[in-house]
Each structure stands twice: as structure tokens, then as C-alpha cells.
Amino acid sequence: MATKITISAHVNAPLEKVWKYWTAPEHITQWNFASDTWQCPTAVNDVKVGGKYTARMEAKDGSFGFDFEYVYNTVIHQQELRYTITDGRKATTIFSGNGNTTTVTTTFEAENQNPVELQQQGWQAILNNFKKYTESN
């Protein structure tokens, strides 16, 4: 049984804005990286059951890069996204709005190549970057 990791952030923005910034490719490319030395130059997101998400993640110096891809299993507008990453791991992101604040919580199955703590820190850093971008735009 895979280890599950949960990350969360309280975003000071209404649910409608949070959903838009989470799902729209023109916004994904602005926040989908864990540090300022990385970038997300392209993103494609077909938000429907069976739809595919692809984001190019790469070091700004060109030393490393990869495509992060998954397929949606469940899409409940402005509430929940369940998806399967191309390596077979499952993940769920829940959106819970309360006025001008929205909590975003993602639970994902850990992979076996990197320590669990490192995976948690990396995914949390991306979520924190999302929070920062969404609150400042």
C-alpha cells in the first residue's frame, strides 16, 4: 500500500478565483514550480473526466526538466479533482471555499525514488507558490 502525503494551504481568495487560477494554463505556468530556479513554460489542462493535464517543469538553467502528466478520474467543479499520474499513482485535490478564503488540500501517493519528506516539501512549496501568486494577482 502506497504512502499517502497530504499538503494544504489557506488561500486568501474566493473559491471561483482559486479554481480558475488552479486550472487555467495561463495561470498554471505562473505558479507551478517549487523555487525561483525552476519554471513551468507550458501547460495544457483539459478539465473533464478522461481529460489530460500536462505541465512542463524545468530548471531555468536548462540542466533538467520533465513533463508532469495525469488524467482526471473525477471532476466536481470548484470542489474536487481526482486524477491518476502517468506512473499510476493517485491524487486528490479538494477546494473548500468560505467567503474570501479557500482551502486547497491535495493528498497524493508517494513515489519510491525520493524520501517522503522531500516529496512533501516539494509539493507544499508548489502549493505555497500557488497561494502567493493567487493572492497577489
Summary of the structure (lengths in Angstrom):
residues: 137
radius of gyration: 14.2
end to end distance: 39.9
largest distance: 42.4
contacts: 397
relative contact order: 0.25
helix: 27%
strand: 44%
